[in-house]
Amino acid sequence: MGDAVELFRPGEDVFYCGTFTRSGANADCHLVDERMVGKKPSSLSFAEAAALPLTSLTAWQLLFDRRGVRMGKPPGAGSLLIVGAAGGVGSILIQLARRLTGLTVVATASRPETQDWCRRMGAHHVIDHSRPMPPQIAALDIPPVSCIASLTQTAKHLAALVEIVKPHGKLGVIDDHDHFDAAPLKAKSVSLHWEMVFTRPLYQTADLIGQHHILTEISELVDAGILRTTMTRCLTPFSPDTLAEAHRIVESGGMIGKIVMSR
Amino acid sequence: MGDAVELFRPGEDVFYCGTFTRSGANADCHLVDERMVGKKPSSLSFAEAAALPLTSLTAWQLLFDRRGVRMGKPPGAGSLLIVGAAGGVGSILIQLARRLTGLTVVATASRPETQDWCRRMGAHHVIDHSRPMPPQIAALDIPPVSCIASLTQTAKHLAALVEIVKPHGKLGVIDDHDHFDAAPLKAKSVSLHWEMVFTRPLYQTADLIGQHHILTEISELVDAGILRTTMTRCLTPFSPDTLAEAHRIVESGGMIGKIVMSR
């Protein structure tokens, strides 16, 4: 532990997501800036805790920082549509939105097991993104869709999302695009919110310590029983073979929650 | 005046911007929904007042509603860069940001007369968008550029704007684009805010009356001497010839402020 560390004592258990500007993601040991580290939830195993930081930071920053959604349950909070909600980010975003905000949470998932998982995470409603979404939304008795979080295959769904979103609504996006044509958002004056979880470390922003604060809050919410881990599988031992197996599972596109590797 | 009108009495002087879903923009008489109408500033002539509604609504909604900038002068408010600031929207946006917020206002204009106009509207600094902008911004002793309002030729300036904007900053855009590639905004998690002033009437939103409230506030700020008209020319009489002349002037691309036609 470095001499200048102020937020932690030697021997404390921590969790964090790191940064792609430093090597070590698949290694036994990493070096990490303390401003990006939180106290590990004491109620979770190391593997269960390891499932959370990357996705929790992404979901938290997208929901509260990028879009400015307020915590609490104010009247007229509208609905949040989460596209591709059974994956890692969706699984924690459903929980955050359902437990900490007044938004009506509509998740999308295309298989019975992913739909069931989204309901268990806390979604008020689940629709199927492999079928036309606007009529499924119209059939629900919910407030207007003021926020959308599109977590995967945004380009494929964009026309439907523009149709669904309320005028002056907010579209949050986290997936990668060579090009992203935002012109169709103009008529409804819809805002586009990118969330790239590595923006703070990449640009060494003045508020880098914000990631410490978020992870600390996530940890407390887990220990209070308000949030749960999104780990659905744990592969052992920590070896090149299990690493390759983990990549095969993730790349299959059928992930539910988060897969973790452990010693 | 319709029987159901509640916000105005017969004979009251009003100003408004109308909607492109109703005919009449170049006619003597229009029909307009009262929820989009405000009381005319009593300190201005009809021509001076007519310069304001379309641009004031666009600038107000972009600044306060789309981006969530707060009124008042909080510390750490950052800087607002307004690209193409000498036109109609820029001329009122400079005033709103300078008088009602704590943002440091940097306007861009490429000619001595437009640069001088931006300073008279209230810009703290003026830079030249016909020369590379990042070094000009870097040479100013200002807070980070947290907000950009790009009012014209956004495609031409986009790479420079992405370089200038602070991580997690906000880019507001009002000009028309066949395609608008928003992918370059991802690395800094920059939000894109469209403002299309006709979104409320086009979609008959529940908050349509918001335009009445904004115009009423604009009117009061004008009469209090806080905002001034942006009219720079008034063409008379109201005829097909002067209408054609007005279009020629606007289409020349060299407009300062707003041109008005009057009887």
Interface residues (C-beta under 8 A of the other chain):
Chain A: Q61 D65 R66 G68 P167 H168 D176 H177 D178 H179 F180 D181 A182 A183 L185 K186 A187 K188 S189 V190 S191 L192 H193 W194 E195 M196 T199 R200 L202 Y203 T205
Chain B: Q61 D65 R66 G68 P167 H168 D176 H177 D178 H179 F180 D181 A182 A183 L185 K186 A187 K188 S189 V190 S191 L192 H193 W194 E195 M196 T199 R200 L202 Y203 T205
